């Protein structure tokens, strides 16, 4: 089977951590990505569950939208800053 190159971009820190992970389980990043691709094609889906960051749930989004609206309407609550010295 003919081989081809695939170029991807990722965060430098993520690449370093992924490369270390792959090394720890005894494979290269290329092998790991090929395993992922083969499994995705075989199953016709992403072969693992993808979940959103729990911060971005509907309740939090609504609360943030309301806070932005209140700020735009000048409905802000002032709080005093209390400085606490380290013991």
N, C-alpha and C positions, 0 to 999 in steps of 0.2 A: 504494500500500500504506500502510495506517495506521501511524503511528509510536507507540511507547509508551516510557515512561521505565523504566529499570532502576537501582535504587540498590544499590551494593555497598559493603562496608566493607573497607578494607585498611590496613596499616601506613602511617603518614604518610611515612616514609622510602622505602618501596617505591613509593608513589604518585608521589613526586617523581622517583625514578629511572626509573620506567616512563614518566612524562610526558616526561622528557628524552629517553629512548630513542625514543619515538614521534615526537617533534619532529625528532630526528636522521635518521629514515628518512622524514620527510615526511608523517606522518599524525597525526591526533589520537588520544587514548586511546579515544574513542568508536569511531572507525573501526577501530582495532586489535582492540577487543573484538568488534565486529560481524564482522570478518574471521574471528576465531577461532570465533565462534558458527556462521557459515555453513559453515565448513570442518568443524566437528564434526558438524553436522547432515548435511551431504553424505556424510561418510565413516562416520557412526555410531560415532565413537570420538574420543578426545582426539587431535588431529592432531599429536602429538609424543610422544616417549618420556618417561615419568615414572619417575624412579629415586629410590630412598630415599637418604638421607644414608648414606654408606658406614660411618659410625661405628656405625650401628644394624644391623649384620649379626649373624647368629646366633652367630658366634664371640665377638664383643664382648659381646653380651647375656649369654651363658652365663658369661663371665668376670666381668661385673658382678654377676650373680646369685650366683656363688660367693663373690665378695668381700663382698657384703652378708651372706650366710650366715655366713662366717667372722667378720665383725665382730659379728654378733648372738651368736655363740657365744664371743666373747672371744678368738678366734684371730687376734690382730693382731700384726704384726711392728713392733717399734720401730726407728726409724732415727734416727741422730744428724743434726742439722742442721749442715752445714758452711758457715760464712759465707765468702764470697769477696769480697775487696775489689776495686773497680774499679781498673784500672791506669792 
